[in-house]
Amino acid sequence: MARVVGAAVIAGTTQCVPPANAVAPPPIDSTRLPSPAPAAPAHRTLQRAVCTVPTLDPGLVPTQLDGLDLPAVWALARGAGQRVAVIDTGVTPHRRLPALVGGGDYVSTGDGTQDCDGHGTLVAGIIGAAPDPGADRFSGIAPLATLIGIRQSSNRFGAADGPPGVGDVETLAKAVRTAADLAASVINISSVACRPVGSGLDDRALGAALAYAVEVKDAVVVAAAGNADDGCAAGEPMIVSPAWYDDYVLTVGSVDAHGAPSAFTRAGPWVDVAAPGEAVLSLSTVGDAMATATGGTSFAVPVVSGLAALIRSRHPDWTPRQVMDRIKATAHHPPGGRDDFVGAGVIDPLAAVGSEAPGPVKPATSAPIIAPAEPAPEPTVSGLRAAGTGTAVLLVVLLASITGRVVAGIRRRRPTGPAAVPAADRPAARPASATGPR
């Protein structure tokens, strides 16, 4: 959910020289790890605005997942046995999310399966929506994965004595710990904070939570690179979080249907890979409705989270870093091997899932990368921000907004239909709904 600006040194990166205004994250301090506790708002909150209902734009042709060759990928794996935590604005139950469970609520008194902003449900659908051949050929990337909804932010709620906006790096750190303790094998964070160096932002708890999730709980963490209209001044040293914790996070930029960087995607040395993030079709928060969105890096992230779930389903013995390395190694590399727009390149799901060993592989075909045009500026709100153009959420110290480029309803899309479910990838028994850390 949030947009990013500025540039940051990626811990451990040796592939490029960071720009002069780059800054490194603080060392991991395990003493800052949030204590295990039931999810709850830090302060009493009230709903401050009418809930957003994502609707369908009849003029938008959804093409986000076309070209990923998902039927061939699904012949190898569909995500069975994987638990993907969606740390976002919550995930509303939907007929096409049969394996959704509640993981906790840091915004209000729910269990994570309430979404007043519409953003988290869109993200969840891209990760794991079930196919419905009788209605359309849309499906999430990993349709047999269990989804854990964790509501960490909202632009529709606010403190009892303050303006709308809930969510900051402290609650994000708690949500990451909760997701890890709920045995999430993949954690999706479609949010990024961008603040000037010296602003007083302290995200050491988040760094500790990310390290805990990866090193202790064996989770793959996928996060957004952010969008170019996030309000951070170019040329000024910036804190970019959680993306700058690159030892623990796979950071994702956005490309269009032709593989070129999206006009809104934020370039920087923290970018690891890129995925399609435009012309989105997913799920609405009302009934059986579908929804569309113009795009954003927050919608590229769930494509990679779904891919990570597929790899972990087929190779359950691989470590988080082996999964991350496989996704980067099989990407379609730009000239020179990487650049700051797409990182190691645009993902190749079939190559990533089809690989039999986690070691180095022959690089994928390179393709020229063209820098995107400058996007038109958009109004911003201070807080944690959704990394989707025109979709944002969260206040306090990061960036927040979920505005109106998401539009919903019910719509047919171009075929990308599922292949038959292989016998080895039948769905596992669904866990009971969880409401807090175990």
Solvent accessible surface area in square Angstrom, and as a share of the most:
residue,aa,sasa,rsa
1,M,0,0.00
2,A,0,0.00
3,R,1,0.00
4,V,0,0.00
5,V,1,0.01
6,G,10,0.10
7,A,10,0.08
8,A,0,0.00
9,V,41,0.23
10,I,4,0.02
11,A,33,0.26
12,G,70,0.67
13,T,39,0.23
14,T,129,0.75
15,Q,128,0.57
16,C,37,0.22
17,V,140,0.80
18,P,50,0.32
19,P,55,0.35
20,A,116,0.90
21,N,27,0.14
22,A,19,0.15
23,V,32,0.18
24,A,63,0.49
25,P,23,0.14
26,P,39,0.24
27,P,119,0.75
28,I,64,0.32
29,D,45,0.23
30,S,87,0.56
31,T,118,0.68
32,R,80,0.29
33,L,44,0.22
34,P,18,0.11
35,S,87,0.56
36,P,82,0.51
37,A,54,0.42
38,P,108,0.68
39,A,19,0.15
40,A,55,0.43
41,P,35,0.22
42,A,67,0.52
43,H,138,0.62
44,R,164,0.60
45,T,23,0.13
46,L,75,0.37
47,Q,89,0.40
48,R,96,0.35
49,A,35,0.27
50,V,126,0.72
51,C,54,0.32
52,T,29,0.17
53,V,70,0.40
54,P,0,0.00
55,T,60,0.35
56,L,30,0.15
57,D,48,0.25
58,P,108,0.68
59,G,68,0.65
60,L,32,0.16
61,V,79,0.45
62,P,2,0.02
63,T,30,0.18
64,Q,6,0.03
65,L,3,0.01
66,D,32,0.16
67,G,83,0.80
68,L,15,0.08
69,D,76,0.39
70,L,3,0.02
71,P,48,0.30
72,A,36,0.28
73,V,0,0.00
74,W,1,0.00
75,A,57,0.44
76,L,61,0.30
77,A,1,0.01
78,R,9,0.03
79,G,0,0.00
80,A,15,0.12
81,G,54,0.52
82,Q,19,0.08
83,R,34,0.13
84,V,0,0.00
85,A,0,0.00
86,V,0,0.00
87,I,1,0.01
88,D,0,0.00
89,T,0,0.00
90,G,0,0.00
91,V,0,0.00
92,T,26,0.15
93,P,84,0.53
94,H,15,0.07
95,R,128,0.47
96,R,5,0.02
97,L,9,0.04
98,P,65,0.41
99,A,15,0.11
100,L,27,0.14
101,V,8,0.05
102,G,0,0.00
103,G,0,0.00
104,G,1,0.01
105,D,2,0.01
106,Y,7,0.03
107,V,0,0.00
108,S,22,0.14
109,T,135,0.78
110,G,30,0.29
111,D,34,0.18
112,G,0,0.00
113,T,23,0.13
114,Q,72,0.32
115,D,13,0.07
116,C,5,0.03
117,D,0,0.00
118,G,0,0.00
119,H,0,0.00
120,G,0,0.00
121,T,0,0.00
122,L,0,0.00
123,V,0,0.00
124,A,0,0.00
125,G,0,0.00
126,I,0,0.00
127,I,0,0.00
128,G,3,0.03
129,A,0,0.00
130,A,21,0.16
131,P,40,0.25
132,D,27,0.14
133,P,95,0.60
134,G,79,0.76
135,A,30,0.23
136,D,11,0.06
137,R,90,0.33
138,F,0,0.00
139,S,1,0.01
140,G,0,0.00
141,I,1,0.01
142,A,0,0.00
143,P,9,0.06
144,L,39,0.19
145,A,3,0.02
146,T,14,0.08
147,L,4,0.02
148,I,0,0.00
149,G,0,0.00
150,I,0,0.00
151,R,9,0.03
152,Q,1,0.00
153,S,0,0.00
154,S,0,0.00
155,N,30,0.15
156,R,56,0.20
157,F,19,0.08
158,G,0,0.00
159,A,32,0.25
160,A,32,0.24
161,D,138,0.71
162,G,22,0.21
163,P,96,0.60
164,P,55,0.34
165,G,9,0.08
166,V,16,0.09
167,G,3,0.03
168,D,25,0.13
169,V,5,0.03
170,E,79,0.35
171,T,8,0.05
172,L,1,0.00
173,A,0,0.00
174,K,82,0.35
175,A,0,0.00
176,V,0,0.00
177,R,35,0.13
178,T,3,0.02
179,A,0,0.00
180,A,1,0.00
181,D,14,0.07
182,L,0,0.00
183,A,53,0.41
184,A,2,0.01
185,S,20,0.13
186,V,0,0.00
187,I,0,0.00
188,N,0,0.00
189,I,0,0.00
190,S,0,0.00
191,S,1,0.00
192,V,0,0.00
193,A,0,0.00
194,C,2,0.01
195,R,65,0.24
196,P,44,0.27
197,V,74,0.43
198,G,77,0.74
199,S,45,0.29
200,G,66,0.63
201,L,19,0.09
202,D,55,0.28
203,D,4,0.02
204,R,91,0.33
205,A,9,0.07
206,L,1,0.00
207,G,1,0.01
208,A,4,0.03
209,A,0,0.00
210,L,0,0.00
211,A,8,0.06
212,Y,27,0.10
213,A,0,0.00
214,V,6,0.03
215,E,106,0.48
216,V,98,0.56
217,K,79,0.33
218,D,71,0.37
219,A,0,0.00
220,V,0,0.00
221,V,0,0.00
222,V,0,0.00
223,A,0,0.00
224,A,0,0.00
225,A,0,0.00
226,G,0,0.00
227,N,0,0.00
228,A,31,0.24
229,D,17,0.09
230,D,5,0.03
231,G,67,0.64
232,C,19,0.12
233,A,53,0.41
234,A,100,0.77
235,G,64,0.61
236,E,64,0.29
237,P,58,0.37
238,M,0,0.00
239,I,16,0.08
240,V,0,0.00
241,S,1,0.00
242,P,0,0.00
243,A,0,0.00
244,W,13,0.04
245,Y,6,0.02
246,D,18,0.09
247,D,59,0.31
248,Y,27,0.10
249,V,0,0.00
250,L,0,0.00
251,T,0,0.00
252,V,0,0.00
253,G,0,0.00
254,S,0,0.00
255,V,1,0.00
256,D,37,0.19
257,A,74,0.58
258,H,171,0.76
259,G,24,0.23
260,A,29,0.22
261,P,7,0.04
262,S,2,0.01
263,A,43,0.33
264,F,17,0.07
265,T,4,0.02
266,R,43,0.16
267,A,30,0.23
268,G,4,0.03
269,P,3,0.02
270,W,0,0.00
271,V,1,0.00
272,D,10,0.05
273,V,0,0.00
274,A,0,0.00
275,A,0,0.00
276,P,17,0.11
277,G,0,0.00
278,E,48,0.21
279,A,15,0.12
280,V,0,0.00
281,L,1,0.01
282,S,0,0.00
283,L,0,0.00
284,S,1,0.01
285,T,23,0.13
286,V,81,0.47
287,G,59,0.57
288,D,68,0.35
289,A,16,0.12
290,M,3,0.01
291,A,0,0.00
292,T,0,0.00
293,A,1,0.01
294,T,55,0.32
295,G,0,0.00
296,G,0,0.00
297,T,0,0.00
298,S,0,0.00
299,F,1,0.00
300,A,0,0.00
301,V,0,0.00
302,P,0,0.00
303,V,1,0.00
304,V,0,0.00
305,S,0,0.00
306,G,0,0.00
307,L,1,0.00
308,A,0,0.00
309,A,0,0.00
310,L,0,0.00
311,I,0,0.00
312,R,7,0.03
313,S,24,0.16
314,R,71,0.26
315,H,16,0.07
316,P,103,0.65
317,D,116,0.60
318,W,12,0.04
319,T,65,0.38
320,P,7,0.05
321,R,95,0.35
322,Q,61,0.27
323,V,0,0.00
324,M,8,0.04
325,D,72,0.38
326,R,1,0.00
327,I,1,0.00
328,K,54,0.23
329,A,27,0.21
330,T,7,0.04
331,A,0,0.00
332,H,68,0.30
333,H,25,0.11
334,P,1,0.01
335,P,84,0.53
336,G,88,0.84
337,G,32,0.31
338,R,27,0.10
339,D,38,0.20
340,D,46,0.24
341,F,50,0.21
342,V,0,0.00
343,G,0,0.00
344,A,12,0.09
345,G,0,0.00
346,V,26,0.15
347,I,6,0.03
348,D,32,0.17
349,P,7,0.05
350,L,68,0.34
351,A,40,0.31
352,A,0,0.00
353,V,0,0.00
354,G,29,0.28
355,S,18,0.12
356,E,124,0.56
357,A,59,0.46
358,P,41,0.26
359,G,32,0.31
360,P,140,0.88
361,V,56,0.32
362,K,180,0.76
363,P,88,0.55
364,A,23,0.18
365,T,105,0.61
366,S,65,0.42
367,A,47,0.36
368,P,113,0.71
369,I,38,0.19
370,I,127,0.64
371,A,66,0.52
372,P,32,0.20
373,A,78,0.61
374,E,159,0.71
375,P,39,0.25
376,A,76,0.59
377,P,125,0.79
378,E,33,0.15
379,P,118,0.74
380,T,64,0.37
381,V,63,0.36
382,S,65,0.42
383,G,0,0.00
384,L,1,0.00
385,R,1,0.00
386,A,0,0.00
387,A,0,0.00
388,G,0,0.00
389,T,9,0.05
390,G,1,0.01
391,T,1,0.00
392,A,0,0.00
393,V,0,0.00
394,L,0,0.00
395,L,29,0.15
396,V,81,0.46
397,V,50,0.29
398,L,0,0.00
399,L,10,0.05
400,A,0,0.00
401,S,2,0.01
402,I,4,0.02
403,T,60,0.35
404,G,67,0.64
405,R,96,0.35
406,V,9,0.05
407,V,43,0.25
408,A,6,0.05
409,G,25,0.24
410,I,115,0.58
411,R,50,0.18
412,R,148,0.54
413,R,19,0.07
414,R,130,0.47
415,P,99,0.62
416,T,18,0.11
417,G,4,0.04
418,P,32,0.20
419,A,32,0.24
420,A,90,0.70
421,V,43,0.25
422,P,35,0.22
423,A,80,0.62
424,A,107,0.83
425,D,8,0.04
426,R,138,0.50
427,P,74,0.47
428,A,62,0.48
429,A,102,0.79
430,R,144,0.53
431,P,46,0.29
432,A,88,0.68
433,S,73,0.47
434,A,17,0.13
435,T,93,0.54
436,G,14,0.14
437,P,31,0.19
438,R,178,0.65
